[in-house]
Amino acid sequence: MRKEFSLSGGKVMINFSAKYCDNIDKVLESESFRRVVVSYLEMIKRRNTKHYKYLNDSFVHEDIDDITDQIVNLFKLLMVFKAYEVIKIQSDCRTALESKDEFIGFVEDFYSYWRRLERYTIVHGKRNTEGLASTSFIEANNKFTGLILEIYRKIERNVLLIEPNVYRQVPAGANAGLILTDSMWPIPYEYELLHDIPFVSSIIMDSPFITYPKSNTRDGLFAESLKNPLNTAYINRDHFFCYPAKVGKLLAYVYFHRDLMAHGVSLSNLFELAREDEYTGKKPDIVYVFGAKDWDNSSRQVFYDDVKNGIMLGYVSYSEDVDYFGYMKKMILTLHNLIMIKRGMLPIHGAMVNIIMKNGKSANVVIVGDSGAGKSESLEAFRGLSEDHISDMTIIFDDMGSIDIENGKAIGYGTEIGAFVRLDDLDQGYAFKEIDRSIFMNPDKTNARLVMPVSTYKDIVRGYPVDILLYANNYTVMEEGGKSISYFNSPEEAVRVFRSGARMAKGTTSESGLVESYFANPFGPAQKVEETDVLLKRYFDEFFASGVKVGEINTQLGVKGMEKSGPRNAAIELFNIISSL
């Protein structure tokens, strides 16, 4: 991004490297501030609000630019003078200021409009000055927040002529800040349109970070393309950023459009941000382009196995329909899983946790299930019951991982340091306890989501032996006194259940009712059924041969009235099983 300011799709980008306003005068005199005023006026004019009628009647004007000039000038005067002094100095402000209530109502509405925008600050850092750049950027963001608050408070104070007795230190500046670097990697000819797109080297977030994406569910499967989708794509490099992610042990370059910035920032709570020395000059395993446009305006959600360059490429074209974090997260994990299948490892859509009981017994448990089956909710139940039962709990993965066979043992690895969970299915008390470091998405809607850190990168790539492997059944109604956990007698019996991937859909996708998905994993295995079938037979034979307990856990998450108690009952039964090992 070379411009000092952009405002598009309700998102503000402020480039501190191009221009930084370090005092009130510079803020009010900036073209950026003027752009925000114009955008606000255009919005209230379309709606014909009472605030627009008031401004329209208060100023002599021919168009919105005239009103903007007069508002900016009035704000400048109110930085120095009281309202009654401004009227004496500049009589054409009399009409606007004589009605204090209406003026303050406009100021409050304008301030609220600013705070409803997604606001990002950007600085282009230099190599070898990371510490200095990060420190000064944090200070710059804090000062910018202070300036916005001071402008707002000074205007109201000089109009109302009273000091406020309650001060709310809200994040009035930026929601998040990005330090960018220019990174060079051995880019193949076919990827040249990605050249010169800056990499994110640091992110500063003002938590809780709350976003309101236009879409709230993900739809369909990612299809395989036999041709490189970048061949017919168009990218404005000034509108794109790259998040270098560590996805398990793989390196991924995630390119995203500025209108999808909230999802790019949210990656920081889900995938470890690679450091400069980990990606500079290195070819990635994965490249994902999110939000490019096709020359023919077609809509595509595809992956391409670029055997020639050794890159698994993901591509989702620009559309309001894909303004949902699931399209960011799930494509990245699909690309990861496709690589795992090629390497002979078994991708797992589920959760894995290392549990140490208070009596010293421990187990590494994997719960497999598609979206809404109850894998993440089971982890939350474990956490909620930890005080009474658990000494220690380490999450290896909370959505996607892989299992390898090493020296005759099944070893589990994770991909993410965070979790992308349904707010509806979490204990509200727990969600609010995590508010200071979480990212909330559409918290007022069905399928509201929370992205929060749950593990460390060291833990997810360490490798844990699998002791218990369970399929998450969220639809079977348990009889009173019935067992929540049962075991399979043979690999064939287990594969039938795991392969069918049955679950009661919970509204996390466009599906509804009792549905099936191949191996409960539409993100890689569903696209490579033949190859995965070979892995399923080999791995389940190994599980039974090596003594892994393979069974089914009834979470009852899809049973009305059992959304909380189902996972809790299953968790208690699992604790009893581990304690008796």
ROTI-900974 format. One line per 5 residues: for each residue x, y, z of C-alpha. Coordinates in Angstrom, 3 decimals, m for minus. Layout:
BEGIN
X:Y:Z  ...
This chain:
BEGIN
0.000:0.000:0.000  1.591:3.241:m1.161  m1.246:5.708:m0.529  m1.393:7.428:2.844  m5.062:6.548:3.315
m7.801:4.365:1.862  m11.452:3.852:2.771  m13.197:0.946:1.068  m15.966:m1.427:2.089  m16.165:m0.033:5.621
m12.426:m0.547:6.161  m9.908:2.218:6.780  m6.195:1.810:6.032  m3.853:4.465:7.377  m0.289:4.300:6.098
1.936:5.787:8.810  4.966:5.390:6.544  3.444:7.743:3.971  2.161:10.247:6.532  1.883:10.283:10.300
m0.138:12.970:12.063  1.466:13.501:15.462  m0.717:16.380:16.644  m4.357:17.499:16.472  m3.784:20.168:13.823
m2.225:17.662:11.437  m5.128:15.230:11.953  m7.784:17.843:11.220  m5.890:19.284:8.253  m5.215:15.885:6.685
m6.902:14.672:3.545  m7.584:11.433:5.440  m9.796:13.181:7.989  m11.616:14.973:5.224  m12.266:11.658:3.448
m13.853:10.234:6.600  m16.116:13.311:6.949  m17.199:13.044:3.300  m17.909:9.312:3.690  m19.996:9.982:6.807
m21.973:12.769:5.108  m22.670:10.606:2.065  m23.984:7.870:4.348  m26.342:10.094:6.367  m27.498:11.862:3.179
m28.525:8.511:1.640  m30.485:7.703:4.771  m31.717:11.303:5.137  m31.136:11.172:8.895  m31.978:13.907:11.376
m28.268:14.712:11.619  m28.070:15.341:7.871  m31.144:17.572:7.976  m29.553:19.522:10.835  m26.253:19.976:8.954
m28.052:20.795:5.726  m29.962:23.583:7.494  m26.975:24.845:9.488  m24.511:25.585:6.679  m24.705:27.547:3.452
m23.564:25.123:0.807  m23.861:23.825:m2.723  m22.661:20.267:m2.139  m21.162:17.868:0.421  m17.670:19.284:m0.157
m18.885:22.687:1.109  m20.382:21.135:4.239  m17.159:19.169:4.779  m15.036:22.324:4.571  m17.207:24.056:7.134
m17.287:21.104:9.543  m13.495:20.756:9.425  m13.062:24.493:9.965  m15.509:24.424:12.884  m13.693:21.508:14.515
m10.396:23.404:14.212  m11.895:26.452:15.937  m13.351:24.311:18.731  m9.876:22.989:19.472  m8.964:26.501:20.649
m12.139:28.371:21.539  m15.364:27.829:23.427  m18.526:27.615:21.340  m19.720:31.098:22.301  m16.297:32.502:21.343
m16.434:30.752:17.968  m19.803:32.402:17.269  m18.253:35.840:17.905  m15.226:35.087:15.734  m17.083:33.418:12.877
m20.757:34.326:12.667  m21.586:31.751:9.981  m21.113:29.069:12.667  m23.911:30.531:14.782  m26.714:28.356:13.386
m24.740:25.142:13.878  m23.614:25.944:17.443  m26.690:27.628:18.898  m28.476:24.272:19.064  m26.043:22.527:21.398
m28.037:19.312:21.664  m28.252:18.848:17.910  m24.570:19.662:17.433  m23.495:17.215:20.155  m25.852:14.622:18.661
m24.071:15.029:15.312  m20.625:14.780:16.950  m21.611:11.594:18.790  m23.027:10.078:15.592  m19.901:10.972:13.606
m17.664:9.522:16.334  m19.749:6.322:16.385  m19.497:6.068:12.594  m15.706:6.289:12.838  m15.577:3.611:15.513
m17.850:1.290:13.513  m15.328:1.280:10.671  m12.629:m1.395:10.712  m9.478:0.680:11.231  m5.961:m0.488:10.399
m2.643:1.309:10.596  0.320:0.245:8.501  4.033:0.945:8.595  6.682:m0.360:6.227  9.515:m1.568:8.442
13.137:m2.125:7.498  15.122:m5.251:8.088  17.385:m5.356:11.124  15.324:m2.627:12.836  12.542:m4.928:13.982
12.733:m4.012:17.669  12.884:m0.270:17.017  10.126:m0.409:14.386  7.840:m2.424:16.645  8.400:m0.170:19.644
7.901:3.092:17.763  4.861:1.667:15.964  3.214:0.744:19.264  3.880:4.264:20.549  2.562:5.789:17.320
m0.662:3.756:17.568  m1.140:4.716:21.211  m0.561:8.384:20.400  m2.982:8.231:17.457  m5.678:6.792:19.744
m4.983:9.580:22.229  m5.327:12.244:19.522  m8.720:10.949:18.361  m10.004:10.832:21.933  m8.672:14.324:22.610
m10.385:15.786:19.533  m13.695:14.175:20.483  m13.508:15.234:24.135  m12.275:18.767:23.459  m15.110:19.478:21.007
m17.746:18.308:23.471  m16.096:20.140:26.366  m15.921:23.447:24.479  m19.547:23.172:23.374  m21.120:21.917:26.606
m18.719:23.920:28.831  m18.535:21.085:31.382  m15.958:18.418:32.123  m17.105:14.806:31.707  m17.136:12.814:34.929
m16.787:9.440:33.171  m13.906:8.773:30.787  m14.075:5.655:28.605  m10.660:4.648:27.255  m12.085:2.935:24.180
m9.938:1.891:21.169  m10.745:5.052:19.198  m7.659:4.825:16.993  m6.835:1.628:15.117  m8.277:m1.825:15.757
m5.018:m3.347:14.552  m1.666:m2.292:13.183  0.596:m4.095:10.723  4.334:m3.792:10.222  5.162:m4.750:6.645
8.419:m5.780:5.011  9.484:m6.334:1.425  10.488:m9.970:1.237  12.211:m11.751:m1.609  11.644:m15.416:m2.337
12.556:m17.509:m5.402  9.258:m16.788:m7.098  8.491:m18.981:m10.142  7.472:m17.339:m13.381  3.867:m18.537:m12.962
3.570:m16.558:m9.712  5.028:m13.255:m10.916  1.785:m11.334:m10.266  2.499:m11.856:m6.521  5.851:m10.098:m6.815
6.302:m6.953:m4.668  3.351:m7.705:m2.368  4.528:m6.831:1.171  4.778:m9.451:3.912  3.315:m8.951:7.389
6.161:m9.162:9.906  4.328:m7.992:13.051  0.747:m7.363:14.142  m0.417:m5.103:16.948  m3.998:m5.785:17.990
m6.329:m3.824:20.251  m8.343:m6.614:21.878  m11.107:m7.571:21.913  m11.073:m7.373:18.138  m14.691:m7.563:16.899
m15.477:m7.881:13.199  m18.703:m8.109:11.221  m18.030:m10.057:7.992  m20.774:m10.046:5.371  m21.162:m13.814:5.325
m21.638:m16.156:8.257  m21.294:m19.639:6.773  m19.124:m21.478:4.291  m20.626:m23.357:1.359  m19.459:m26.296:m0.757
m16.155:m28.079:m1.321  m12.949:m26.717:m2.781  m12.533:m28.239:m6.241  m9.322:m29.248:m7.947  m8.191:m27.253:m10.966
m5.976:m28.904:m13.565  m4.582:m25.509:m14.582  m2.919:m22.798:m12.530  m5.785:m20.388:m11.614  m3.329:m17.481:m11.485
m3.047:m17.660:m15.268  m6.390:m15.847:m15.607  m6.264:m13.794:m12.393  m5.798:m10.065:m11.873  m4.199:m8.547:m8.775
m3.696:m4.925:m7.798  m0.527:m5.268:m5.734  m1.319:m2.109:m3.761  m4.445:m3.832:m2.439  m2.805:m7.072:m1.257
m0.806:m8.261:1.737  0.909:m11.554:2.551  0.721:m13.350:5.888  3.594:m15.896:6.132  2.086:m18.693:8.229
3.534:m21.792:9.809  0.848:m24.428:9.232  2.116:m27.326:11.283  5.583:m27.960:9.860  4.678:m26.401:6.500
5.359:m22.839:5.341  2.414:m21.021:3.734  2.284:m17.632:2.007  m1.285:m16.359:2.392  m2.063:m13.430:0.070
m5.270:m11.548:0.858  m7.153:m8.497:m0.463  m7.403:m5.407:1.735  m11.231:m5.739:1.870  m10.628:m9.077:3.621
m8.107:m7.575:6.042  m10.038:m8.694:9.146  m9.502:m12.310:8.115  m5.815:m11.685:7.451  m5.384:m10.176:10.915
m7.413:m13.005:12.470  m4.837:m15.486:11.166  m2.523:m14.253:13.922  m4.736:m15.978:16.505  m4.831:m19.206:14.512
m1.516:m19.833:12.734  1.953:m18.995:13.998  3.316:m15.933:12.154  6.659:m16.916:10.638  9.661:m14.744:11.432
11.645:m13.044:8.671  14.556:m15.464:8.861  12.096:m18.359:8.465  10.712:m17.175:5.131  13.154:m14.747:3.511
14.540:m16.316:0.347  12.536:m19.527:0.862  10.006:m21.188:m1.405  6.788:m22.049:0.470  4.990:m25.379:0.570
1.660:m23.567:0.213  0.526:m20.423:m1.600  m3.021:m19.180:m1.065  m4.471:m16.205:m2.943  m7.668:m14.963:m1.270
m9.652:m12.237:m3.012  m8.085:m11.939:m6.464  m10.259:m11.139:m9.480  m10.579:m13.131:m12.681  m10.402:m11.393:m16.035
m13.712:m13.003:m16.980  m15.288:m12.130:m13.568  m15.921:m15.795:m12.834  m16.175:m17.055:m9.251  m13.768:m19.813:m8.271
m12.776:m21.713:m5.132  m10.102:m24.116:m6.313  m6.753:m25.688:m5.521  m3.992:m26.617:m7.918  m1.246:m29.156:m7.289
1.713:m27.414:m8.890  4.001:m30.417:m9.189  6.471:m28.530:m11.373  7.213:m25.887:m8.709  6.514:m28.048:m5.644
3.724:m25.735:m4.442  0.147:m26.538:m3.400  m1.819:m23.505:m4.588  m5.195:m22.339:m3.279  m7.313:m19.702:m4.997
m10.600:m18.061:m3.974  m11.796:m15.198:m6.159  m13.136:m11.901:m4.818  m16.761:m11.883:m3.715  m18.824:m10.683:m0.774
m20.001:m14.283:m0.416  m16.520:m15.382:0.715  m16.250:m12.669:3.370  m16.142:m15.345:6.081  m13.126:m16.605:7.990
m13.991:m20.205:7.144  m12.867:m19.592:3.559  m9.500:m18.387:4.851  m8.907:m21.108:7.417  m10.374:m24.115:5.598
m8.572:m23.541:2.299  m5.241:m23.301:4.120  m5.990:m26.549:5.943  m7.175:m28.209:2.716  m3.827:m27.394:1.103
m2.005:m28.710:4.178  m3.989:m31.955:4.106  m3.403:m32.528:0.407  0.325:m32.332:1.051  m0.006:m34.731:4.012
m1.845:m37.257:1.815  0.924:m37.036:m0.802  3.464:m37.679:1.972  1.557:m40.738:3.243  0.254:m39.144:6.461
m3.404:m39.310:7.535  m5.127:m35.886:7.849  m7.488:m35.669:10.820  m10.440:m33.275:11.081  m10.875:m33.179:14.823
m9.192:m32.354:18.091  m6.282:m33.878:19.977  m5.460:m33.266:23.604  m2.916:m34.539:26.122  m4.736:m35.059:29.435
m2.994:m35.676:32.760  m5.375:m36.635:35.561  m4.949:m35.678:39.199  m4.094:m39.297:40.036  m1.128:m39.138:37.624
m2.690:m41.206:34.831  m2.514:m39.651:31.362  m3.627:m40.186:27.774  m3.418:m38.534:24.385  m6.947:m38.422:22.996
m8.032:m37.711:19.399  m11.705:m36.866:18.691  m12.647:m36.965:14.994  m15.665:m35.151:13.553  m16.826:m32.689:10.934
m17.959:m29.139:11.722  m20.469:m29.054:14.591  m19.907:m32.679:15.663  m18.645:m31.627:19.070  m14.869:m31.986:18.955
m14.095:m28.409:20.014  m17.036:m28.372:22.425  m15.666:m31.517:24.060  m12.392:m29.695:24.653  m14.338:m26.857:26.255
m16.090:m29.405:28.474  m12.679:m30.806:29.442  m11.528:m27.318:30.322  m14.663:m26.542:32.305  m14.243:m29.707:34.387
m10.484:m29.405:34.751  m10.495:m28.071:38.306  m12.171:m31.206:39.652  m10.511:m33.841:37.484  m7.444:m32.687:35.531
m3.931:m31.854:36.640  m2.769:m30.664:33.198  m4.163:m30.389:29.671  m2.294:m29.571:26.447  m4.142:m29.047:23.171
m2.248:m30.443:20.181  m4.917:m29.459:17.661  m8.441:m28.093:17.829  m9.631:m28.617:14.263  m7.054:m30.146:11.986
m4.010:m32.297:12.440  m2.312:m35.351:11.005  m1.164:m38.753:12.186  2.034:m40.453:11.121  3.283:m43.950:11.880
6.759:m43.738:13.379  8.545:m46.850:14.638  5.236:m48.711:14.820  3.495:m45.971:16.828  0.763:m43.535:15.765
2.033:m39.980:16.358  m0.254:m36.937:16.187  0.753:m33.453:14.996  m1.217:m30.205:14.930  m1.522:m27.347:12.475
m2.934:m24.393:14.441  m2.023:m22.527:17.598  m5.615:m21.311:17.952  m9.240:m22.370:17.724  m12.085:m21.120:15.537
m15.135:m22.090:17.602  m18.859:m21.392:17.703  m19.656:m18.813:20.379  m23.144:m20.350:20.688  m21.719:m23.646:21.965
m19.233:m22.209:24.464  m19.904:m21.582:28.101  m20.589:m17.826:28.194  m18.479:m17.351:31.277  m15.477:m18.907:29.555
m15.959:m16.807:26.400  m15.939:m13.610:28.431  m12.887:m14.712:30.403  m11.040:m14.966:27.088  m12.336:m11.621:25.767
m9.058:m9.748:26.246  m7.172:m11.853:23.678  m9.937:m13.054:21.389  m11.280:m12.116:17.978  m15.068:m12.100:17.754
m16.905:m12.489:14.436  m20.572:m11.464:14.141  m21.182:m11.990:17.884  m24.834:m10.937:17.455  m25.708:m13.605:14.852
m26.299:m17.346:14.582  m22.999:m19.203:14.126  m21.133:m16.373:15.871  m17.460:m17.268:16.023  m14.491:m16.772:18.293
m10.833:m17.094:17.295  m8.508:m17.480:20.258  m5.041:m18.887:20.973  m5.165:m22.304:22.678  m1.684:m23.789:22.281
1.935:m23.048:21.465  3.701:m23.807:18.199  6.226:m25.959:20.039  3.431:m28.195:21.360  1.609:m28.645:18.063
4.701:m29.812:16.158  6.262:m31.853:18.970  4.441:m35.103:18.123  2.348:m37.033:20.686  1.605:m40.792:20.616
m2.113:m41.504:20.075  m3.652:m43.535:22.930  m7.394:m43.128:22.282  m9.075:m42.360:18.919  m12.816:m41.557:19.048
m15.406:m40.635:16.422  m17.666:m37.746:17.570  m21.321:m38.835:17.239  m23.456:m35.729:17.822  m26.847:m37.086:16.731
m27.626:m40.299:18.678  m29.949:m39.737:21.644  m28.500:m41.494:24.671  m30.713:m43.584:26.899  m30.625:m42.650:30.560
m27.699:m44.428:32.170  m26.204:m45.334:28.794  m22.480:m45.115:28.119  m21.152:m42.153:26.123  m18.062:m44.037:24.929
m17.915:m47.409:23.208  m15.146:m49.239:21.316  m14.993:m50.968:17.935  m14.036:m54.634:17.664  m12.188:m54.507:14.344
m10.488:m52.085:11.927  m13.207:m52.758:9.334  m15.998:m51.826:11.765  m14.166:m48.648:12.768  m13.395:m47.581:9.198
m17.100:m47.880:8.241  m18.101:m45.363:10.914  m15.156:m42.987:10.476  m15.408:m43.130:6.683  m19.146:m42.339:6.582
m18.616:m39.145:8.612  m22.234:m38.869:9.777  m23.303:m35.860:11.856  m26.224:m33.575:12.590  m25.397:m30.296:10.829
m25.345:m27.333:13.211  m25.557:m24.428:10.762  m21.809:m23.901:10.466  m22.109:m24.553:6.725  m25.073:m24.424:4.325
m25.982:m28.031:5.259  m28.855:m29.005:7.545  m30.172:m32.185:9.138  m28.352:m35.529:9.338  m25.597:m35.481:6.709
m22.486:m37.459:5.828  m19.061:m36.310:4.689  m16.244:m38.607:3.648  m14.029:m39.347:6.678  m15.646:m36.293:8.324
m13.121:m34.247:6.374  m14.155:m32.187:3.309  m10.737:m30.556:3.339  m8.396:m32.819:1.396  m9.585:m36.400:1.938
m12.944:m35.686:0.226  m11.022:m34.480:m2.840  m8.648:m37.466:m2.781  m10.930:m40.359:m1.815  m8.991:m43.098:m3.580
m5.660:m42.112:m2.017  m7.239:m41.630:1.433  m8.967:m45.037:1.317  m5.532:m46.627:1.021  m4.334:m44.623:4.045
m7.455:m45.472:6.092  m6.911:m49.211:5.712  m3.217:m48.972:6.499  m3.610:m46.648:9.505  m6.584:m48.369:11.164
m4.810:m51.713:10.856  m1.825:m50.072:12.578  m4.068:m48.535:15.288  m5.502:m51.908:16.275  m2.143:m53.675:15.981
m0.374:m51.127:18.221  m3.064:m51.029:20.925  m4.718:m47.681:20.210  m8.240:m47.683:21.710  m10.560:m46.896:18.759
m14.196:m46.037:19.479  m17.068:m43.588:19.394  m17.961:m40.729:21.760  m21.569:m39.549:21.941  m21.384:m35.776:22.356
m25.143:m35.249:21.670  m24.271:m31.737:20.490  m26.922:m32.008:17.752  m29.617:m33.198:20.184  m31.908:m30.399:21.300
m31.444:m29.594:24.964  m28.185:m31.563:25.240  m25.818:m29.001:23.695  m24.039:m28.354:27.014  m24.738:m31.467:29.089
m23.926:m33.929:26.256  m20.243:m32.973:25.880  m19.987:m32.625:29.670  m21.301:m36.139:30.350  m18.997:m37.575:27.683
m16.035:m35.719:29.181  m16.657:m37.130:32.662  m16.854:m40.661:31.251  m13.588:m40.144:29.354  m11.910:m38.896:32.540
m13.000:m42.070:34.318  m11.560:m44.195:31.488  m8.195:m42.385:31.617  m8.068:m42.605:35.410  m8.456:m46.367:35.221
m5.783:m46.966:32.538
